[in-house]
Amino acid sequence: MSKLWSPFVKQLVPYVAGEQPKMKRLVKLNTNENPYGPSPKALAAMQAQINDDLRLYPDPSGEVLKQAIADYYHISPAQIFVGNGSDEVLAHAYHAFFQQDKPLLFPDISYSFYPVYCGLYRVEPKPIALDEQFQINLADYQQDNGGIIFPNPNAPTGCLLGLAEIEALLQNNTETVVLVDEAYIDFGGQSAVSLVDKYPNLLVTQTLSKSRALAGMRVGLAIGHPQLIEGLERIKDSFNSYPLDRVALAGAAAAFADREYFEQSCAKIITSREQLSEQLTSLGFKVLPSAANFVFARHPQQDAAQLSIQLREQGIIVRHFTQPRIAQFLRITVGTDEQNTALVEALAELLNKQ
Ligand SMILES: *Cc1c(COP(=O)(O)O)cnc(C)c1O
């Protein structure tokens, strides 16, 4: 603490990111990165940007990337906003839409950045409990609100909502922004982007960090009605006109254009996720049905915190949250087959020893 800080900085409770350890040869299954790396075409496009033009500012509106996303989803660039990771896009959305007199609704077990942004933008949070099966029940969100935000599939549970349920919510909630955070939608869900033409208060965010393996480049996006996009652009242009650099813009556009590589790596991860879920189930774990690139699992006879420490001793890191209700779960990123096997073998050995 410093007395030089603006007074409200003392009250902030910042997000704690998953660890990025320096140790080599780690089986790193803790932050939902993609084990297969970016499209070779994206890498080539980024390398081509490393030249003397870097002395010039990038395009402030990111048109090449908006066009590539527009082509992918068959929408208009005016329906697209791009930013420095979807975390930044989410932050701008709070600023642009959620500073209302009424509270923001979001699941009690969800992405832990949502309450953090409430602190930063002075938005009143109203967490809504997941049901007994750890599912989001959207009927619970049909109440007075200043906005609604949830991930689909949810994190860290991996559980997916169908589009019909989301549409039912939108039919009854027309006066505030409904933000669907689709960080993991490409691993088996149906995107709500198909609903944006029909519902002008729907905003969908996505990231290139997971399904397109560009977490290190920091690129995220939002899709919605042009008036929502204009609100986001107003915030962005009052904050940082150039959130995406030349390298990131070119790489992200090329990643969207390379559908074949994207589809292959997502399909591979989905197959591995199903295998991993089965293997964990055979070891006695209860695994929630996942539509993401991670699984959320607990073992009825084992303490999750203890297991995560023991795995770490063997160079395997997974994510453990100490929050009530989920303190006995581990969130495990789906890795390569080799990494998943290393995890399953280590767990089998640990369980044998008990
Ligand atoms: C990873 C993640 C994000 C953030 O992605 P970035 O684009 O890397 O900032 C947003 N929401 C959820 C639910 C995530 O898991």
The ligand as an SDF file (V2000), in Angstrom:
LIG
                    3D

 15 15  0  0  0  0  0  0  0  0999 V2000
   -8.9970  -17.6350  -21.1370 C   0  0  0  0  0  0  0  0  0  0  0  0
  -10.2900  -16.9410  -20.8790 C   0  0  0  0  0  0  0  0  0  0  0  0
  -10.4890  -15.6140  -21.2440 C   0  0  0  0  0  0  0  0  0  0  0  0
   -9.3720  -14.6940  -21.6380 C   0  0  0  0  0  0  0  0  0  0  0  0
   -8.7300  -14.9150  -22.7560 O   0  0  0  0  0  0  0  0  0  0  0  0
   -7.5900  -13.9370  -23.2760 P   0  0  0  0  0  0  0  0  0  0  0  0
   -8.0470  -13.6380  -24.6550 O   0  0  0  0  0  0  0  0  0  0  0  0
   -6.3530  -14.7370  -23.2280 O   0  0  0  0  0  0  0  0  0  0  0  0
   -7.5320  -12.7000  -22.4350 O   0  0  0  0  0  0  0  0  0  0  0  0
  -11.7420  -15.0600  -21.1050 C   0  0  0  0  0  0  0  0  0  0  0  0
  -12.7560  -15.7540  -20.5700 N   0  0  0  0  0  0  0  0  0  0  0  0
  -12.6030  -17.0180  -20.1660 C   0  0  0  0  0  0  0  0  0  0  0  0
  -13.7560  -17.7380  -19.5770 C   0  0  0  0  0  0  0  0  0  0  0  0
  -11.3540  -17.6470  -20.2950 C   0  0  0  0  0  0  0  0  0  0  0  0
  -11.1730  -18.8700  -19.8440 O   0  0  0  0  0  0  0  0  0  0  0  0
  1  2  1  0
  2  3  1  0
  2 14  2  0
  3  4  1  0
  3 10  2  0
  4  5  1  0
  5  6  1  0
  6  7  2  0
  6  8  1  0
  6  9  1  0
 10 11  1  0
 11 12  2  0
 12 13  1  0
 12 14  1  0
 14 15  1  0
M  END
$$$$
